[in-house]
């Protein structure tokens, strides 16, 4: 079999394949009409509404997977692959049934219209609007107490970018920031004390967080920890570290590192960062 025969063989096979697949620019233009665009817009609004409902539950991890399955259904329908379309549809039904079984508590919370715990926590600590000065005073007192008691701790305070990814590697909480609660967490050897407490506008939104490291063998509270440094530089968060063998305090914020900080200089630096 010569080269021309091989070329003809592959060319005829490709043409045959293209003839069987119902997909060309004309079919795409026909499919994407006004009704389809309205349909896509309505689905987008539905997913946005669903995200508002589930963003504070474990269901938020499943939504991207469902969107991906629906995208595959759309592509298979567009290509005319009906068998694949129905197979994916059956898989989606099974996925939704399994989701309802596994996440029963989260669905119950959504259906009963539970309150936003984060907003509730903020209102309970600060009547009215959030007060940065009140939070700064409580934060400063907490850090001083931890340092003087030589209790190792790691506190992350949001100052710039969202800290959602830090909460995922820990335990989600929505409780007002208080000296008593923070000291109680780090004074006892528990899952929560093994990682960072994450704070967003006076509310502890996570505890036991290993920051951007999902499953570390050991999570150290020091300024050389790569996850701690990246949290300060990439997220612009304020990182506070206290130690078990000395009264020093370390602060990290963006590219700045304040090591062996005394309690006398703490207020000045906190005001510079949080009240700027």
N, C-alpha and C positions, 0 to 999 in steps of 0.2 A: 504494500500500500504506500503510494507516494505522498509527498507533502501536499499536493493539490487535493488529493482524495481526503486526507485528514482534515484539511481546512474546510472542505465542503461538508464533511461529516459534522464537525462542530458547528458550522454556520447554520446548517439545516436544523440541528438540534436546538440551537438557541432560538431560531425563528418559531419553531414548534412550541417551545416553552412560552415565549411571549404571546403566542396566539391563544394559549390556554388561560393565561392570567388576565383577568379583566381589570386592567389598571393602565390608564394613560391619562394625559393631561385633560382630555375631554371629559373622562369619567369623573376626575377630581373636581373640575369646574361644575359639572352637573350636580355632584354630591354636595358641594359647598354653596348651596343657595341660601336665600334669606331665611327660610324656615330652619335650616341646619344651624345657621349662625345664632338665631334666637334660641334654639335648643341648647347650643353650647354655652351661651350666656346664662341661661336659667340653671344649667348644671353647675356652672362656676359659682353662681350665687348660693346654690344649695350647699356646695362644699364649703364656702366661706361661712355660712350659718352653722354648719356642722362643726367647723374648726373652732368657732367661738364657744360652742357648747362643750367640746371635749378637750380643749387645750390644757386644762388643769387636771385631766385624768390620764390613766394609762392608755386610753384609746387613741391618743394622739400619735403613738408609734405605729398604729395600724393603718391610719388614713392614707399615707403615701403608697402603701402596698395596694390598697383598694383602687386608688387613682391609676396606678400602673396597670392593674388588671383591666380596668375600663378602657384605658388607652389601647391595650392589646385587642380588646373586643372591637374598638372603633376601626383599627387598622385591618383586622381580619374581615370585617364587614365591608370596608372600602375595597379590599382586594377581591371580594367575592368568595372568600374561603369560609363557606357556611359550616362545614364540619368543625373547623377550628373555632369558629364563633360560638357554636352551640356547646362545644367542649369547655371553652373558657367560661361560658355562662353558667354551666353546671358547677364548675369549680368555684365561681363567685358565690353561688347560692350556698354551697357547703361551707365556704369561708365565713359568710355572714352568720350561718347557724352556729358554727363553732365559736365565733366572736361573741354572740349573745349568751352562750353557755359559760365561756371563760370570764367575760367581763360583766357579769350580771350586776355586781355592786355598782359599777360605774354607770351602767344604763339606768339603774334605779335612781342614782344621784341626779342624772340629767332629767329624767322624767318627772321627778319630784321637785325640780327647780331649786336645788340647793343654792345657798348664797355663795358669792365669791369670797372664799375664806381670806384671800389676800387683802381685799378691800376691808373686810370685817376686822382683820387684825390691825390694820392701819388706823381705823376709826377708834379701836379700843385703846390704843396707846396714845394717839394724838387726836383729841376731839377737833373736828374741823380738818383743815389741811395739814399736810405733813410739814413738820418743823425741823429743818436741818440743824438748828442750834441745839434744840432739845436732844436730838439723836446724838449729836457730837458730844454733848456733855455725858450722856449715858455710856457712849462708846469709850470715852476717855477714862471714866471711872472703872469700867469693866476691865480695860487693858491694864490699868495700874494695879487693880486687885489681883489679876492673874499673874502679873510679873512679880509682885511682892510675895505672893503665895508660892511662887516657883511652880506654877501649873503650866505644862506645855499646852499651847493652844495655837490654832490657825483660824483667823477670821478674814473672810473676803468681803469687801464692801463694793458694790457696784457704783462706779462713777461715770462710766462712759457707755460702753457697748453692752448689749443684753448678756445675761449670765445663765440663760436656759441650759446651755450645754454642761455647765458645772453642776446643775441640779440633777441631771440625768445620771451622773456617776455618784449618786448619794441617795439620801432619803428626803423626799419633798416634804417641806413643812410650811405652814403659814401661821406663824406665831409672832407676837410683838417682840422686838429686841429688848432684853432685860438683863441686867447684871446677874441676877440670881439664876436665870435659866442657863446662860452661857457658862457660868462657873460650875453649875451642877453638871452640865454635859461633859466638860473637860476634866472634872475632878474624879470621874468614875471611868474605869476601863470598860467601855462598851463599843458597840458598832458606831455610834454617833461620834464618839470622841476620837475615833481612829482617822478621821478626816476633817475637812474644813467646814465651818459654819459659813453659809453664804447669806449675805444681807442685801436687801434691795429697798431703799427708802424707809428704813426703820423697821422692816419686817424680815424675820428670818425665813427665807424661802427654801432652804435646804441645809442639811447637816450630814456629817459623815462623808462629805464629798471628797473624792480623789481628783477633783478638778478635771483636767483633760486626759487623765490616765485612767482607762477603764478598769483594769484589773492588775494593779501593781502588787508585787510580792511584799513590798514594804514601803510605806509612805512616810517619809521623814519630814519633820517640820523644821526646815532650815532654808537659808537663802540660796543654797546650791541646788536645791531640788528643781529639775528642769520644768516640771509642771507648774510649780509656783512662779518661776521666772516668766514663763510664757503667759500665765494668767495676768501678770502685772503689765507685761509689754504689749501683748496682742489684744487683750480686752480692756486695757487701761484701768483695771480694777485696783483698789487699795488693798494690799495684803499686810496683815498684822501677824507677827509671830512672837510668842513668848516661850520661855524655856524652863526645863525642870531643875536645872542645876545652877541657875544664876538669875538675877533680876533684870537682865538686859531685855530690851524690846527691839525687834527689827521691823522696819516698814519698807515695803516695796510699792512703787507706783510708776507705771510706764518704765522709763529707763533709769529712774532714780532709786537708789538703795540706801537706806539709813540703818546701818548696823550698829549694835551696841548703843542704842538710843536710851538716854536716861528719861525718867518720868517727868523731869522738869522741862524738857524740850518737846514732849509729846503733844501738848495742846497747840503749840505754835505750828507744828507741821500738819496736824490734823486740820486746823483751820485753813491753812494754805491750800490743802488738797480738796477738802469737802465744801468749803465756803467760797472758793475762788469764783 
